[in-house]
Amino acid sequence: MNFFPLSLNKPVFALMVGTLHLWERIYGEIGSERLSLICRPYLADVLKETLETVYPDKEIDVNGIQEGNVLFINGRLLAYEDELPLLREEIKLNTVIDKNGVPVIAFLDQERAASFFEYLEKPLQDSEVLKVFEKLSVLKNEEVDKDLPGAEELIVIKEAELAEWAGSNKVNREKTGLKLLSFYWQLIAENGNCLRDDFQKYPMRGAAPESELFKGVDLINEDDIVIGSGVEVRSGTVLDATEGPVMIADGVKIEPNVLINGPCYIGEGSIVRGGAKIGNCTSLGMQCRVGGEVGESIISAYSNKQHEGFLGHSYIGSWVNIGAGSCNSDLKNNYGKIRAWSSGKIRETGRRFLGLIVGDHSKIAINTSINTGSVVGFCSNAMAVGFLPKFTPSFTWKTEPEFEGHLLDKAVKTAEIMMDRRNVKFTPAMAELFKVINRFSRQSGYNA
């Protein structure tokens, strides 16, 4: 729940960082003829549909388990360079390697793999997920929910649970210091490192023959610039890879007078509007439309920020629209550490820079002012005369003078229209997912 609202409608391993989703980074390092992904059951149908559409040639199971020896890898693992392949080579059969009681990687025979699968599945069931939602509350005036266990208490609980399972199944335990993502703001903090790491493993260099760079395009540190097939870069644009690589995927259109600073990734089919300034450590997913000023941010697939306005140190979900003139603050006026909503309470993030977090299918009204560390839930319509609240619940239609709920049928209709405009079908499985999230949120008070 530390990744809500970004992970309300998708597994954490399906979140983007660098040029890839987390599971794609792991799978690319390991490689396998077969792959199984384990997620909350209510997410399974939509995840299957997505995988069948994006990876029709890959054999990927959802919530299934292979026969024979099985390698389990935590989808929150963030490994660089050759860390994961080395760990894979070193792990022995019937061993689990963990960090603070959380399994990071395990290699188990068929019998123990089946038992471990049950161990992993238990907290993912709908009944357990609802308990998580019930711990969340719509907080006002930055009060803290003191009933939620602290970090040290959680470690003790998880260590005991894993020790009991490993002991009863005669599985060896080892420890690792590899990075395991725990909060959504770590995705933003690590994005630049991921972009540099992805570039080292990127299969191509230079510009594809089918790309078109118009007269007046300036490439700085050209050896660290990758331009895919069918890309158009219009006159007056500067691609500056002085501080890190610039990677532009197939079919991207960059309008005139754009400045892009690396490390940066522009996803397949995206459009960067004329005069835009894309700062370093920024990733745009596929089919985004982006203008104005963006820095050190991740904008997931099919989202729009087409107009003037600043977006910094932010994570924007998919199918989000940010209205013209909207700006977020990512630094407090007193330069202090930023507090943000996470797991049902306002937390200390330890970060001096943190902007806006927006769940999928939400919209930000024109000329909206957004404070540091603000969070907007899933499928919400965020608008305010002054600053947005630090936390806007899921399925919110308006925030002033008090929170008003977004009716489910109207939320679904809006999603259908927006997706149809990009020739993406809103399926019955997606409609059911909206219903489940709405029900969970309503029962727990996590919506308006």
C-alpha positions in Angstrom: 0.0 0.0 0.0 3.1 2.3 0.1 2.6 2.7 -3.7 -1.1 3.7 -3.6 -2.6 5.3 -5.6 -0.2 4.3 -8.4 -0.7 0.6 -7.7 -4.5 0.6 -7.0 -5.2 -0.7 -10.5 -1.9 -2.4 -11.4 0.8 -4.4 -9.6 3.8 -2.5 -8.3 6.0 -4.5 -10.8 4.0 -2.9 -13.6 5.1 0.7 -12.7 7.5 2.4 -15.0 11.0 3.5 -14.0 13.7 4.5 -16.5 12.7 3.1 -19.9 10.8 0.0 -18.7 8.3 -1.3 -16.2 9.9 -2.9 -13.2 9.1 -6.5 -14.2 10.6 -5.8 -17.7 13.9 -4.7 -16.2 14.0 -8.0 -14.2 12.9 -10.2 -17.0 15.5 -8.6 -19.4 18.3 -9.4 -17.0 17.3 -13.1 -16.4 15.5 -14.2 -19.5 13.4 -17.4 -19.5 11.3 -19.4 -21.9 8.4 -19.1 -19.4 7.4 -16.3 -17.0 4.8 -16.2 -14.3 3.6 -13.0 -12.7 1.9 -13.0 -9.2 -0.5 -10.2 -8.4 -3.6 -9.4 -6.4 -6.4 -11.5 -7.9 -8.6 -8.5 -8.7 -5.9 -7.2 -11.0 -5.3 -10.5 -12.9 -7.8 -10.2 -15.7 -6.7 -6.7 -16.8 -3.1 -7.7 -16.5 -3.6 -10.7 -18.7 -5.3 -8.5 -21.3 -2.5 -6.0 -21.3 0.2 -8.7 -21.6 -1.7 -10.4 -24.5 -1.9 -7.1 -26.3 1.7 -5.8 -25.7 3.5 -9.2 -25.7 1.5 -11.5 -28.0 4.5 -13.7 -28.7 5.6 -14.3 -25.1 4.4 -17.1 -22.9 3.4 -15.3 -19.7 1.3 -16.8 -16.9 -0.6 -14.7 -14.4 -1.0 -16.2 -10.9 0.1 -19.6 -12.1 3.2 -21.6 -11.2 5.6 -23.6 -13.4 6.5 -27.2 -12.9 10.0 -28.1 -11.8 12.5 -25.8 -10.1 11.2 -22.2 -9.9 13.1 -18.9 -9.5 11.1 -16.3 -7.7 12.1 -12.6 -7.9 10.4 -9.8 -6.0 8.9 -7.3 -8.5 10.1 -4.4 -6.3 13.8 -5.3 -6.8 15.8 -2.5 -8.4 19.2 -4.0 -9.5 21.8 -2.2 -11.6 24.6 -3.4 -13.9 25.2 -7.1 -13.4 23.9 -7.3 -9.8 20.9 -9.5 -10.6 22.7 -12.0 -13.0 25.4 -12.5 -10.3 22.8 -13.1 -7.6 21.1 -15.6 -9.9 24.3 -17.5 -10.5 25.2 -17.6 -6.8 21.8 -18.7 -5.3 21.6 -22.4 -4.5 18.5 -24.6 -4.8 16.0 -24.4 -1.9 17.4 -21.0 -0.7 15.5 -17.7 -0.1 17.4 -14.5 0.0 15.6 -11.7 1.8 16.0 -8.1 3.0 14.4 -7.3 6.4 12.2 -10.4 6.2 10.9 -9.6 2.7 11.9 -12.2 0.1 14.0 -10.7 -2.7 14.9 -13.9 -4.7 14.2 -17.6 -4.0 15.2 -20.8 -5.9 13.0 -23.7 -5.0 12.2 -27.2 -6.1 8.6 -28.0 -7.2 7.2 -29.0 -3.7 8.7 -26.0 -1.9 7.8 -23.7 -4.8 4.1 -24.6 -4.4 4.3 -23.9 -0.7 6.1 -20.6 -1.3 3.5 -19.6 -3.9 0.8 -20.1 -1.2 2.9 -18.0 1.2 3.1 -15.2 -1.3 -0.6 -15.4 -2.4 -2.1 -15.2 1.1 -1.7 -11.4 1.6 -2.9 -10.7 -1.9 -6.4 -12.1 -1.6 -9.3 -9.7 -1.8 -10.2 -10.1 1.9 -6.7 -9.2 2.9 -6.6 -6.3 0.4 -9.8 -4.9 1.9 -8.1 -5.0 5.4 -5.4 -2.9 3.9 -7.9 -0.4 2.6 -9.6 -0.3 6.0 -6.4 0.9 7.5 -6.3 3.9 5.2 -8.2 7.0 6.1 -8.9 10.3 4.5 -6.7 12.5 6.6 -7.2 16.2 7.3 -4.8 18.8 8.7 -1.9 16.3 8.3 -2.9 14.2 11.4 -1.1 10.9 11.6 -2.8 7.5 11.9 -0.9 6.1 14.9 -2.5 2.6 14.7 -0.5 1.6 11.6 2.7 -0.3 12.5 6.0 1.5 12.2 8.9 0.4 10.0 10.8 -1.4 12.8 7.6 -3.2 13.9 6.9 -4.3 10.3 10.4 -5.7 10.0 10.0 -7.8 13.1 6.6 -9.2 11.9 8.0 -10.1 8.4 11.2 -11.6 9.8 9.1 -13.9 12.1 6.7 -14.9 9.2 9.5 -15.8 6.8 11.5 -17.6 9.5 8.5 -19.8 10.3 7.9 -20.6 6.6 11.5 -21.3 5.9 11.9 -23.5 9.0 8.8 -25.6 8.3 9.9 -26.1 4.7 13.6 -26.7 5.4 14.7 -23.8 3.2 18.0 -22.0 3.7 17.9 -18.2 4.3 20.5 -15.6 3.2 20.5 -11.8 3.3 21.1 -9.2 0.6 21.8 -5.5 0.5 20.2 -4.9 -2.9 17.7 -2.2 -3.3 14.1 -3.1 -2.7 11.7 -0.2 -3.5 9.4 0.6 -0.6 7.7 3.9 -1.5 6.5 5.7 -4.6 8.9 8.6 -4.2 11.9 6.2 -4.6 10.8 5.6 -8.2 11.3 9.3 -8.9 14.6 9.4 -7.0 16.0 6.4 -8.9 14.8 7.3 -12.3 18.0 9.0 -13.5 20.1 6.0 -12.4 17.7 3.7 -14.2 17.9 5.7 -17.4 21.7 5.6 -17.3 21.7 1.8 -16.6 19.1 1.2 -19.3 21.2 3.1 -21.8 24.2 0.8 -21.2 22.0 -2.2 -22.1 20.1 -0.5 -24.9 20.5 -2.5 -28.1 21.2 0.4 -30.5 23.2 3.6 -30.8 22.8 6.7 -33.1 19.8 7.5 -35.2 17.8 5.0 -37.2 17.9 5.5 -41.0 14.1 6.0 -41.0 14.3 9.0 -38.6 14.2 12.6 -39.9 16.1 15.4 -38.2 15.2 18.7 -39.8 17.6 21.5 -40.5 18.7 23.4 -37.3 18.5 20.4 -34.9 21.4 20.5 -32.5 22.8 17.3 -31.0 25.2 17.7 -28.0 27.3 14.7 -27.0 25.9 12.8 -30.0 27.4 9.5 -29.0 24.9 9.3 -26.1 21.8 10.0 -28.2 19.6 7.3 -29.5 16.8 8.1 -32.0 14.4 5.3 -33.1 12.7 4.6 -36.4 10.1 7.0 -37.8 11.1 9.8 -35.4 10.7 13.4 -36.5 12.7 16.1 -34.8 11.8 19.6 -36.0 14.0 22.7 -36.4 15.4 24.5 -33.4 15.3 21.5 -31.2 18.3 20.8 -28.9 19.0 17.3 -27.7 21.7 17.7 -24.9 23.2 14.5 -23.6 26.0 16.3 -21.6 24.7 15.0 -18.3 23.2 11.7 -19.5 21.8 9.8 -22.5 18.8 10.9 -24.5 16.8 8.0 -25.8 13.9 8.6 -28.2 11.8 5.5 -29.1 10.1 4.8 -32.5 7.4 7.0 -33.9 8.1 10.0 -31.6 7.4 13.5 -33.0 9.3 16.4 -31.5 7.9 19.8 -32.6 10.1 22.9 -33.1 12.3 24.6 -30.5 12.2 21.9 -27.9 15.0 21.5 -25.3 15.6 17.9 -24.0 18.3 17.3 -21.4 19.5 13.8 -20.6 19.3 11.5 -19.0 15.8 11.3 -20.6 13.5 8.8 -22.3 10.7 9.6 -24.7 8.4 6.6 -25.2 7.1 5.2 -28.5 4.6 7.3 -30.4 4.8 10.3 -28.0 4.6 13.9 -29.0 6.6 16.7 -27.5 5.0 20.0 -28.1 6.8 23.0 -29.6 8.9 25.1 -27.1 8.8 22.4 -24.4 11.6 22.1 -21.9 12.2 18.5 -20.8 14.7 18.4 -17.9 17.0 15.6 -17.0 15.9 12.4 -15.2 12.6 12.4 -17.0 10.8 9.5 -18.6 7.7 9.7 -20.8 5.8 6.5 -21.5 4.3 5.5 -24.9 1.7 7.7 -26.5 2.1 10.7 -24.2 1.5 14.3 -25.2 3.8 16.7 -23.3 4.5 20.4 -23.4 5.6 23.2 -21.0 8.4 22.5 -18.5 8.9 19.0 -17.1 11.9 17.9 -14.9 12.9 14.8 -13.0 9.5 13.2 -13.5 7.8 10.1 -14.8 4.7 10.4 -17.0 3.2 7.0 -17.7 1.7 5.8 -21.0 -1.2 7.6 -22.6 -1.1 10.7 -20.4 -1.3 14.3 -21.4 0.4 17.5 -20.2 0.2 19.4 -23.4 0.3 23.0 -22.3 2.4 25.5 -20.4 3.0 24.9 -16.8 5.6 23.3 -14.6 5.8 19.7 -13.5 8.7 18.6 -11.3 9.8 15.6 -9.3 6.5 14.0 -10.0 5.0 10.6 -10.9 1.9 10.7 -13.2 -0.1 7.6 -13.8 -1.6 6.5 -17.2 -4.7 8.1 -18.8 -4.1 11.3 -16.8 -4.8 14.8 -18.3 -3.2 17.9 -16.7 -4.9 21.1 -17.7 -3.3 24.2 -19.2 -1.4 26.4 -16.8 -1.3 24.0 -14.0 1.9 24.0 -11.9 3.3 22.1 -9.0 5.7 23.0 -6.3 8.5 20.5 -5.7 10.5 22.5 -3.1 9.3 24.0 0.1 10.0 27.7 0.7 12.0 26.9 3.8 13.9 24.2 2.0 12.8 21.6 4.5 12.1 17.9 4.1 8.8 17.2 2.5 5.9 15.3 4.1 3.5 13.4 1.8 0.5 11.0 2.1 1.4 7.3 2.1 -0.2 4.2 3.6 -3.0 6.1 5.3 -0.9 8.8 7.0 1.3 11.8 6.3 4.9 10.6 6.3 8.3 12.1 6.4 9.8 11.3 2.9 13.3 12.4 3.7 13.3 14.3 0.4 13.8 18.0 -0.2 12.3 17.7 -3.7 8.9 16.0 -4.3 6.1 17.1 -6.5 2.8 15.6 -7.6 1.7 12.0 -7.5 -1.4 11.1 -9.6 -3.2 7.8 -9.9 -4.5 6.5 -13.2 -7.5 8.0 -15.0 -7.4 11.2 -12.9 -7.7 14.8 -14.3 -6.1 18.0 -13.1 -8.2 21.2 -13.9 -6.7 24.2 -15.7 -4.6 26.6 -13.8 -4.4 24.3 -10.7 -1.8 25.2 -8.1 -0.3 22.1 -6.5 1.8 22.0 -3.3 4.8 19.9 -2.6 4.1 16.2 -2.1 0.5 16.3 -3.1 -1.3 13.0 -3.9 -4.3 12.6 -6.2 -6.0 9.2 -6.1 -7.4 6.9 -8.8 -10.0 8.3 -11.2 -10.4 11.7 -9.6 -11.1 15.2 -10.9 -8.8 17.5 -9.0 -9.7 21.2 -8.9 -9.4 24.0 -6.3 -9.5 27.7 -6.1 -6.4 27.8 -4.0 -3.9 24.9 -3.6 -5.1 21.4 -4.0 -5.3 19.4 -0.7 -2.3 17.4 0.1 -4.4 14.3 -0.5 -7.3 14.0 -2.9 -9.1 10.7 -2.4 -9.9 8.3 -5.2 -13.2 8.8 -7.1 -13.4 12.5 -6.2 -15.3 14.8 -8.4 -14.5 18.1 -6.6 -12.5 19.1 -3.5 -14.3 22.4 -2.6 -16.1 23.4 -0.5 -15.9 19.7 0.6 -15.0 16.5 -1.1 -17.7 15.3 -3.5 -17.7 11.8 -4.9 -17.3 10.9 -8.6 -20.1 8.6 -9.6 -18.9 5.3 -10.8 -20.9 5.1 -14.1 -19.7 8.6 -15.1 -16.1 7.7 -14.2 -16.3 4.6 -16.4 -17.9 6.6 -19.3 -15.1 9.2 -19.2 -12.5 6.4 -19.3 -14.2 4.8 -22.2 -14.2 8.1 -24.2 -10.6 9.0 -23.4 -9.3 5.5 -24.3 -11.4 5.4 -27.5 -9.7 8.6 -28.7 -6.4 6.7 -28.6 -7.9 3.6 -30.3 -7.7 1.5 -27.1 -10.7 -0.6 -26.0 -12.2 -0.2 -22.6 -13.0 -3.8 -21.9 -15.5 -5.5 -19.5 -12.5 -6.6 -17.4 -11.5 -2.9 -17.0 -15.1 -2.0 -16.0 -15.1 -4.7 -13.4 -11.7 -3.4 -12.0 -13.2 0.1 -11.7 -16.1 -1.4 -9.7 -13.8 -3.3 -7.4 -11.5 -0.3 -6.6 -14.6 1.8 -6.1 -16.1 -0.7 -3.7 -12.8 -1.1 -1.7 -12.4 2.6 -1.5 -16.0 3.3 -0.5 -16.0 0.6 2.2 -12.8 2.0 3.7 -13.4 5.7 3.4 -10.6 6.0 0.9 -12.8 7.9 -1.6 -14.8 11.1 -1.4 
